[in-house]
Amino acid sequence: MKRRDFLLATAALMGQSFVPNVLGATEATGKLVYGLDKNDLGSRLGRLSSRLLYEVAPSYLYDLVNVSEDSTLRATNLVRESVADGNTLLQATGTIMSLYPCLYENLPYDPINDFVPVGFLGESTYMLVVGTVVPSSVKTVDDFIDWVFENPRYRNIGATLYGSEGHLAGLTLAHEKNIALSVQAYGGTSILVEDLLDGYIAAGFLATGEATEAIAARRLRVLGVTSAERHPPWPCVPTLAEQGVAGMDFKGWYGWLAPSNIPLKSLLKLSNAFEVMHQQPVFRTLQASLALNPIDLSPAEIQFRILKDMERCEHLYQKYGLSRIVV
């Protein structure tokens, strides 16, 4: 591995932003808008990916802009209403593109008609982690369920964002294991991790690649992942489906999107530069360091996935009785 590749991977693992020296006096040409915590996995991914894009295509240099104070809706709408010249992009997740249209009564954007995919950054899954209040003897999902029966005050399970894949995973776990777990939605990952470490909540669903230091130190312990099959970057971690939780198949993703009225010439130029960046070994190293599955999806395949995920989440929202939200 080249020295630069090592520095990038190490910076990603430590949650720090590594900026190549060539960017020292260079002004950004655009904004990459992201509607979640500046310290979460998606922010690290966005910062480092934008700099890698600059290295392969110096005409593109995006500053990551976190718009998390007023929710992800504001960030998404900001990009929708921006000038469609390729200078303002949205870093999206599967949650805001596929699940929110099922959750909100009057969503201010349409993920298919208002946006066009630029490229796919990678796929994650979610992991059920237990915090410091849970004894080390709890090693499996069934161990955790038994422990909750004996300690009902800890029946809350955390998830980032109401109606998210992590929220649905918590509802599925409760339904399939026939236990009255209550999913507590957090506005950001860092707050959930703090509560897990401080013992205010016993367990939660986090995206793989989050809380790496706490997991490495065994302060948080992973009981399983929510994908139907084992997550390729983590082949030794069992799935919750393997542990008897039927219907457990939840994965997330990160990608870049532009306003749908961007000129075709500009979109093709940007998409081609993104694809060159995507194929660089250093980008694969970055994905691996963040526990992302490096599957490749074309813009058309990304739109198809959004539609299929919408169909599934609509069914699950009805099954679990999640009330729709009026913006």
N, C-alpha and C positions, 0 to 999 in steps of 0.2 A: 504494500500500500504506500502511495506517495505521502510525503510529509503533509501536504495541504489536505489530502483526503483524511489523514488521521486527525488533524486539527478540527476539521469540520465535524467528523463523527463524534469526537470527544466533546466539542462544544454543544452539540445537539443533546448528547447524553446528560450533560450537566445543566442543561436549560439556559445556556449562555449564547449570545449572538456573536458568531465569528464573522468579522467583516474583513475581506481581503484588503490589503494595503492600497490596491488600485482605486478603491472607493473613497479614499481619504478626502479628496477635495471635489468629488463629483456630486452634482445635485441630482436628486431623483427626477425622473421624467413623468412619474405617475404614482397612483395610490393603489395599494392592495388592501381592500377593506374587509375586516374580519370582525364579527359580532360577538366574540367571546373574550374571556380573560387573557390578558397580555402574557400571562405566565403558563398558559396551558400548552398541550402538545401541538395544537393547531397553530398557535402563534410562533412557536419555535420552528415548525415546518415551513410556515409562510416566510419568515425572515430569511431562513437559509436558502430556500428555493428561489426567492427573488434575487438573491445575490449570485446564485449559480446561473440563473437565466442571464444576468448581466455579463457573466464571463463568456458565455457562448454567443450572446447577442447584445453587444454594448449599446445598442439603441434603446434597450429596455432596462430601466432601473426603477423598480417599484418600492416605495416605502410602505411597510405594513402599518395600517392605521386600525387600532382597536376601538370599536364603538360598542362597548359593553354596558355603559351606564343605563341606557334606556331599552335594553334587550336587543336580540339579534334582528328583530323586525326593522328597527331603525337603520341598522347597517345595510340590510338587504334593500330597503327602499331607497336609501341614499344612492346606491349604485344604479338602481333602476331608473332614477331620475337624473342621473349624471349625463354629461355630453358623451355620446357614443363614438368616441374617437380612439378607444383603446387605452386611454390614459387612466381610466378608473375601472378596476376589476373587483369582483367579489370573490373572496375565498369562502367557499360554501362547504357545508357538511350535508350528509344525507338527511339529517333531521330537518333542516330548514327548507330543503328542496322537496322532500317526499312526505314528511310527516306533518309539517305545519299546514299544508293545504287541507289535510283531513281534520286538523284540530281547531282551526280558526274559522269562524262564521264568515267574516269579511276580510280575509287576508288582503293586504294592500298590494300584493304582487302575484303574478302567475309564473311558476317556475319554468313552464314550457314556452309560453308566448312572450314573456318579458326578458328572458335570458337565453344566451346561447353558450354551450360549453366551449372552453378553450382547451382544457386538458385535465387529466386525472392525476392526482398526486399519490394516491395509495389508499389501501383498504385496511381498516382496523377491525377488531372485534371488541367486545366488552368483557370485563373480568369481574367476577364476584370476589371482592376482597373483604377480609375481616380485620378489624382494628385491634387496638391495644387492650380493650376490655374483654376480648374473647380469649379464653385460655388456649394454650398451645396444643392441648389434646384435641381440639377441633381441627380436623384435617380434611373432611369431606363435607359435601352439602348435607347429607343426612346427619352428620355430627352437629352441624350448625343448627339444623331444624330441631334436633333433640335439645340442644342447649337453649334455644329460644323458648321451647315449651317450658323449660325449667326457670327461665329468666324473661318473663313476658314484658318487662319494662323495656327490653331492648328489641322489640319487634319492629321498630322502624328501620327501613333500609333506604340509604341515600342514592340519589341519581341526579345527574346534571340535566336540568331543564325538564319542565313538566311536559309529558307526552313524548319524550325522547325514546330512543331505542333502549336505553338503560332503564327508563321508567317502565316500558313494556316488558322488559326482562324481569323486573321485580314483580310485576303483576302475574306474569306467567309462572314464576317460581311459587308464589303464594297459591295460585290456583291449582297447579299440578301436585303440590305437596300438601294441599288442604290445610294451610295454616294461615292465621289472620295476620300476615305481615302488612305493614303500611309503608307505602313508598313515599319518601319525603323528597320533594324536588328542590334542588339547589340552583342558584343562579350562575354558579361557576364551579369549576373543578377544585380550585385551591381551597375554597371554604369547606367543601366536603372532605377533602383530605385532612384539613386541620381538625375537623370534628371527629374523624376516625382516629387520628393520633391522640387527641385529647380525651377520648373515651365518651364523648357525648352521644355517639351513635356507634352501633356494633359492626355494621356491614354496609357495603355500598357497591354500586356498579360503576366502574371507571373504564375508560378506553385503554386498551393495551398500549403501553408506552408512557402512561401517566404514572406519577409517584414512584419513579424508578429507584430513587435513593432510599425511600422508606421501605420498599419491597426488598431491596438488596440487604438492608439492615435488619430484615425480618420484623420490622415494626408494623408492617402490613403484610398479610399473607393471602396469596391467591388460592382460592378453592376450585376455580374452574373458569372456562370461557363460554361465551354465549353463542358462538357460531355452531352450526350443525356438525361440522367437522373440525378437527383440531386446527388452530391457527398456524399456518406454515412457519412463521418466525418463532413459534413456541411449541414445537412438536411434542414436548414432554408434558405439557399441561393438559389435563383431561377436560373434556367439554362437560357442561351441565347436562346435556342430552345423554352422555355416557353414564351419568350418575342418576338417571331415572327421571329427568325433567323433560317430559314430552313437549314437543312444539317449541323448544328453545332453539331459535335460529335468528340471531340478531347481529348484524354487522354494520359498521359505519364506514364512511369514506370522506375524503377531502378532495376538492377540485377547485379550479378557477373558472369563473364564468364572466361574460361580458354582457352589456345591454344588447338586446336582440337586434336593435337597429344599427349596430356597428357595420360600417361598409365591409362588403365581402372581401375586398382586397386587404383591408387592414386585419380582418379576422384570420385570413389564411396566412399572412405574414407572421402574425403573433403565434398562431397555432403551430406553424412550422418551427419557429424558434423554441417554443415550449417542448416540442417533440425532440429536438436536438438535445436540449437540457435533460429531458427525461431519460435519454439513452446513455448519458454519461455514467461511467463507473462510480464517480463520486456521488452522484444522486442516488444510485442503488445503495451505496454505503450509508447515506443519510437515512433512507427508508429503513434499512436494517437496524440502525441505531435507535429508531423511534418505533420499532416493532410493527412496521407497516408491511402488509402484503403487497408486493410490487406488481400487481396485475395491471395490464395495459387495456384501456378502454378508449375507443374513438369517441369524438363528440356525439355521434349518432347513438352509440352504445350507452353513453352516459344518460342521454335523454330516455332511452328505452328502460334503463334501470330505474330512473326516477319514476316513470309511469308504473312499472311493476311493483315498486315499493309502495307507491300510493295505494294501489289496489289492496295490498296486504294490510297496510296500517288502517285503512278504513274498516276492514273486517275486524281487526283487533280492538279498535276503539269502541266499536259497537259491542263486541263480546265482553269487554271489561267495563263498559259503561262510563268511559271517560267523557265528561261533559265538554261540549264545544265552547270555545272562548270567543267573545265578541271584542274586537280590538277597540 
